Amino acid sequence: MLRQHAYRPRVFSTAQEFQNYVDIEKAVCVILDINLPDGSGIELRDGLNEAGISVPVIYVTAGCIAFLTKRFSTQALIEPLKKATAARS
């Protein structure tokens, strides 16, 4: 899918493979799964920050109905709450 939009993705199967890659600071963006077989995408992002590497991150996960980035609007919070309430009714 990314190639169809002229991006050149570099795919890593594990957190360890990602950590061993030396050119990550050249990335336009990093897409991280929150739950990896050998770690966490959140931990990987923390490692980038600790190493002084500033690169935009998109998190991917299953089972969430919303992910809000700080300074979110009231509407951005209320809509997923309404969906969750409706699903539980």
matplotlib code that plots the C-alpha trace (Angstrom):
import matplotlib.pyplot as plt

x = [0.0, 2.8, 4.6, 1.4, 1.7, 5.4, 6.8, 9.7, 8.9, 11.6, 9.9, 11.1, 9.6, 10.8, 11.7, 15.3, 15.6, 14.3, 16.8, 19.7, 18.9, 21.4, 19.8, 16.5, 17.1, 16.8, 13.2, 10.4, 8.2, 8.1, 5.1, 5.2, 2.9, 2.2, 2.3, 5.3, 6.4, 9.6, 8.7, 6.6, 6.3, 6.0, 9.3, 10.9, 9.8, 11.1, 14.5, 14.5, 13.9, 16.6, 19.0, 18.1, 16.4, 13.4, 11.2, 7.4, 5.7, 2.4, 1.2, -0.8, -2.8, -5.8, -8.7, -8.7, -11.7, -9.8, -6.3, -6.2, -3.2, -3.0, -4.7, -7.8, -11.2, -14.2, -15.8, -12.8, -13.3, -17.1, -17.6, -15.6, -17.3, -20.7, -19.6, -18.4, -21.7, -23.7, -21.7, -22.2, -26.0]
y = [0.0, 2.5, 1.8, 2.6, 6.1, 6.5, 5.6, 3.2, 1.3, -0.5, -3.4, -5.0, -8.2, -7.6, -4.8, -6.1, -5.7, -2.2, -1.4, -2.8, -0.5, 2.3, 4.8, 5.4, 9.1, 9.4, 8.1, 10.4, 8.7, 5.5, 3.3, 1.2, -1.6, -1.1, -4.8, -6.6, -10.2, -9.1, -5.7, -2.6, 0.1, 2.6, 1.3, 1.7, 5.3, 5.9, 4.5, 6.8, 9.8, 8.7, 8.4, 12.0, 10.8, 12.9, 11.3, 11.4, 8.2, 6.6, 3.9, 0.9, -1.4, -3.6, -3.4, 0.4, 2.5, 5.7, 7.2, 10.8, 13.1, 15.8, 18.8, 17.0, 18.5, 17.5, 16.1, 13.8, 12.3, 12.2, 10.4, 7.3, 7.3, 7.3, 4.4, 2.4, 3.1, 2.0, -1.2, -2.1, -1.4]
z = [0.0, 0.9, -2.4, -4.3, -2.8, -3.7, -0.3, 0.1, 3.3, 5.3, 7.1, 10.3, 11.7, 15.3, 17.7, 17.6, 13.9, 14.2, 16.9, 14.8, 11.9, 11.8, 9.5, 11.3, 11.7, 7.8, 8.0, 7.0, 9.6, 11.6, 11.8, 15.0, 16.2, 19.9, 20.6, 19.0, 19.6, 21.3, 22.7, 22.4, 19.9, 22.7, 24.2, 20.8, 20.5, 24.0, 22.9, 19.9, 22.2, 24.6, 21.6, 20.5, 17.4, 16.5, 13.9, 13.6, 14.7, 13.8, 16.2, 15.0, 17.2, 17.4, 19.8, 20.3, 19.4, 19.4, 20.0, 20.9, 20.4, 23.1, 22.6, 21.4, 21.1, 23.2, 20.2, 19.5, 23.0, 23.0, 19.7, 20.6, 24.0, 22.3, 20.1, 23.1, 25.0, 22.0, 21.6, 25.2, 25.2]

ax = plt.figure().add_subplot(projection="3d")
ax.plot(x, y, z, "-o")
ax.set_aspect("equal")
plt.show()
